Amino acid sequence: MKAQKLGILVIALTTTSAIYAQRSTDIDGGKDYPAISRFKGAIIEFYKETTWGSYKLPVNEKGAIDWNNPMSLEGKVIRIQYTVSKDNNAEFVLHNYKSEFAKSGYNVLTAIANEQLGESDRPHTWIDKYYRTGGYYNGLNNEKFGLGVNFPNWKNDHSFIAARGNDGDKDIYAVVYTLVDDNYTLITQDIIEIEAVETGLVSIDNISNDIKLKGHIAIYDIHFETGKATMKPESDQALKTLAEYINSNPAKKFFVVGHTDNTGDFSSNMTLSEERAKAVMLELTANYNVNAEQLKAYGVSSLAPVASNLSEEGRAKNRRVEIVEE
């Protein structure tokens, strides 16, 4: 297996049934994701692209499985199911993906197998939680993106790996869940492409230029957990750059303004937008030496959109933090 592009999140999953016969060639229309070479000897059994959907990934910032607070990844979802010889056990498949991601610089979020999944004697429970909806476990419903091969029950050889990266204007998550059946190993690979909104644009120069020309700048590189005012680690560089600009202009004062899209309750979004603005202000003053006298935090919910909220692309542009010169 050869991975070519940086930053992918993968989960491998194996499923089959006693009556299922493995194909000898790929299904019509099946193709590998360009950034991920298939596992050696694997055959494509199922391929489906979903233009846009909400994918639930139950992995927290420390790489632990968190069923109660899954990440909601919104974007294009590509599901590919491969089968390969059952001689390739789940840990071996996991090892190969993990090795390739590490060599290519991918950020591996988690890589676990068998008892580490917490359901080693009952992988069908993992399947119920991860892929199915409702039921006893209130599953995440990732099965909605399609399945060509049903997952087998009562098998105890499975693994899961997730990684994250970036390809140009896209953040990419790759998820691979592997499960070994009586006759073969099933690899279920999910790719979630998320359009990055003006990532990598925060610099001292463009902050300075936008403030001079427009009196404000939208910062899209400050990321929050869904529905929360908790900033993600990937916000650090933007915060550092923003702090450098503010500290180099000690005579100026700024408003930190939180914005949301129009999804959900307006009042709740007003509170959330203010809490996010305050979180940014607190982070800048507590950890980046910014003078608290230079900043005031406010939230405006969805009152100042910069794009239509009718599309996901527009909603993504509306979710932002702005720095406004006082």
Stockholm file with secondary structure:
# STOCKHOLM 1.0

chainA/1-326         MKAQKLGILVIALTTTSAIYAQRSTDIDGGKDYPAISRFKGAIIEFYKETTWGSYKLPVNEKGAIDWNNPMSLEGKVIRIQYTVSKDNNAEFVLHNYKSEFAKSGYNVLTAIANEQLGESDRPHTWIDKYYRTGGYYNGLNNEKFGLGVNFPNWKNDHSFIAARGNDGDKDIYAVVYTLVDDNYTLITQDIIEIEAVETGLVSIDNISNDIKLKGHIAIYDIHFETGKATMKPESDQALKTLAEYINSNPAKKFFVVGHTDNTGDFSSNMTLSEERAKAVMLELTANYNVNAEQLKAYGVSSLAPVASNLSEEGRAKNRRVEIVEE
#=GR chainA/1-326 SS CCBCSSCCCCCBCCCCCTTCCCCSSCCTTCCCCTTBCCCTTCEEEEEEEEEEEEEEECBCTTSCBCSSSCEEEEEEEEEEEEEEETTSCHHHHHHHHHHHHHHHTCEEEEEEEGGGGTCTTCHHHHHHHHTSEETTTTEECGGGGCCSSCCCSSCCCEEEEEEEEEETTEEEEEEEEEEECSSEEEEEEEEEEEECSSTTCCCHHHHHHHHHHHSEEEECSCCBCTTSSCBCGGGHHHHHHHHHHHHTCTTCCEEEEEECCSCSCHHHHHHHHHHHHHHHHHHHHHHSCCCGGGEEEEECTTSSCSSCTTSHHHHHHHSEEEEEEC
#=GC SS_cons         CCBCSSCCCCCBCCCCCTTCCCCSSCCTTCCCCTTBCCCTTCEEEEEEEEEEEEEEECBCTTSCBCSSSCEEEEEEEEEEEEEEETTSCHHHHHHHHHHHHHHHTCEEEEEEEGGGGTCTTCHHHHHHHHTSEETTTTEECGGGGCCSSCCCSSCCCEEEEEEEEEETTEEEEEEEEEEECSSEEEEEEEEEEEECSSTTCCCHHHHHHHHHHHSEEEECSCCBCTTSSCBCGGGHHHHHHHHHHHHTCTTCCEEEEEECCSCSCHHHHHHHHHHHHHHHHHHHHHHSCCCGGGEEEEECTTSSCSSCTTSHHHHHHHSEEEEEEC
//
